[in-house]
Amino acid sequence: MATLRSVAFCTAISHHPRSLAGLPSGAIHILRSPFNGKPLRIPHSRFAAPRKQCQSSRLTIMMMAKPTIQFIQGTDEQTIPDVKLTKSRDGTNGVAIFRFDEPSVFDSSSEVGDITGFYMIDEEGVLQSVDVNAKFVNGKPAAIEAKYIMRTPRDWDRFMRFMERYANANGLQFIKK
């Protein structure tokens, strides 16, 4: 399982003895950084008490993104799709066809915007396709069919990792026919 780790370090802060741009001495702090380059000069806040030193600390942040599918960026699709997979005999490419019956995007598309594509989002990033078709019954939208094409074994593996996460999050199972 992939995690995003962030390490934060606090470095020494000291007062600059000279005045800069008309500011009184002591109003500027110099932050020393482990990176090469010029020191960063930040005006002292009137509300923050100056600190002479800060002990080094390590902060670990783990972020997990719930796998989602979107047709409009920023709006998660609530309907669980029926997914059909095909793979070539040599395993170099494949196609996934998603069918959403009565998707929730039709309810919110008038308020949020137009369908811009098919986006599968998880902690590794975004898989996307623009091959999206709407099915209409008696002039009303009834379903959406989206096709995602995998051209390399690497694309297939990435897609399968997404689908495993999506299936676990939504209680889906794989049935081989």
N, C-alpha and C positions, 0 to 999 in steps of 0.2 A: 504494500500500500504506500503510495507516494505521499510525502508530507512536505510542507513548505516550512523551512526553518529560518528564523530571523535571529541574528545575534546582535545585540545592542551593547555598546561599550560606552562608558562615560569617561571622558578624558579630563585632564587638569585644566582648570580655568584660572586665569590670572588677570589682574588689572593692568592696563597699559598706562605707563607713567606720563606720556605726553598727551596734550589735548589735540583732537582732530576736528577739523571743520567747525571750530567754535564751540565744541562740546567741552565741558570741564573735565579735568583729569579724573580718572576713576569711573567715568561714564561709559567707557568702552571696555569690553571684555575681549580677550584673545583666546580663541579655542584652538588648542593644539590637536592636530589630527594625525593618525598613523599614516595618512597618505602624504606623498611628497607635494610640495607646492607652498604657496604663500599662506600665512595664517588667516583665518576667517575672523573678521572684526564685526562684532554685533553690538549695537547700542544697548546699554544696560537698561532694563525695565525698572521703572520707579517702584513697582510693586514686588519685584523679586529681590530677596536678600542675596547679596553676593556670596558665592561659595568659593573657598580657596581650593578645595580639592574634593574629588568625588571618587569613591572606591570603585574599581572595575567590577562590573557585574555582567552576568550573562543571562539573557532572557530568551527562552525558546517558545516560539509560537507555532502551533500546529493548526493548519487550516485544511478542512475537508469540504469539498464542494459536493452537494447532492447532485447526482447526474440528472439532467433535465433535457427536455426537447423543447425547442421554441420555433415558431414560424415568424413571429415579430420579435426582434431583439429586445430583451428585457421582460418579456411576457411568457411565463412558463405554460406549456400545454398540459392541461389536466387529464385529458383523455389518454388512456393506455392503448397503444396501437397493436395491430396484428402485424407481425414481421415475418417476411418470407426471405430466406437466404438461398442464393445459388452460388456455386463456386466451380471454376473450370476444373477439368480433370487433372491438369498439371499443377493446379494450386496457385497459379500466378495472379489470377484476378477473380473478382466476384461481384455480385450485386445484392443489395439489400433493398427490399420494397416494403415500405411502411404504409399501412392503411389505417386511417383514423376515422371511425364512424362517429358522426356528430361531434366533431372536435369543438373544444371551448373557444378556440381562436375566432370562430364565427360570431360568438357572443360579444367579444371585446374588440374586434377589428374596426368597427365603426368609431369607437372611442380612442383607441390607441394608434391605429394606422393600418397600412396595407401589409399584406404578407410579403416579406422580402426574401424568403428562402427557408431552408430547413437546417436548423442548427442543433447539433448534439453536443452538450456541454458537460464536462466533468472536470476533475482536478488536474488532468493532463492538458486540457485545452478545449478547443472547439473543432468539431468535424462539421463540414457544411456542404450543402448542395443547393443548386437552384432548380433542380428538376422536381417541381412541385405542381401537381394538378388537382383541381377541385372537381368534384362530381356533384351534379345538380339533379334533383328529382322534383318535377313540377315547378321548375323555376326557383327552387330554394336550395341552398347549399346543404348537401347531405354528408359528404365525406371528403377527405383529402388523401391523396396518394403521393408519397414522396419516394424518390429513388436515390440511393447512395451507391456510387460505383467505386469499387476498390481495384486499383490498377496494378498493385504490387503486393507481394506477401507481407511487407511491412504495413501497408494500409489495412490489409485484412486483420493482422494481429492487433493493430490499434483499435479497429472497429470492434473486435471481439472483446477487448478489455473494456471498452465503453459499455457494450451490451451486457457484459457480466455485472458491472456495477449498476446499470439501469435495471436489470432483471432483479437483482438482490434488493434494490430500493423499492421496487414496485410489485414484488411477489410474482414474477413471471417465471415460466419454466420453458425448457427447450424440448420440443417434440420432433424427432427425426422421422421423416416420411419416406 
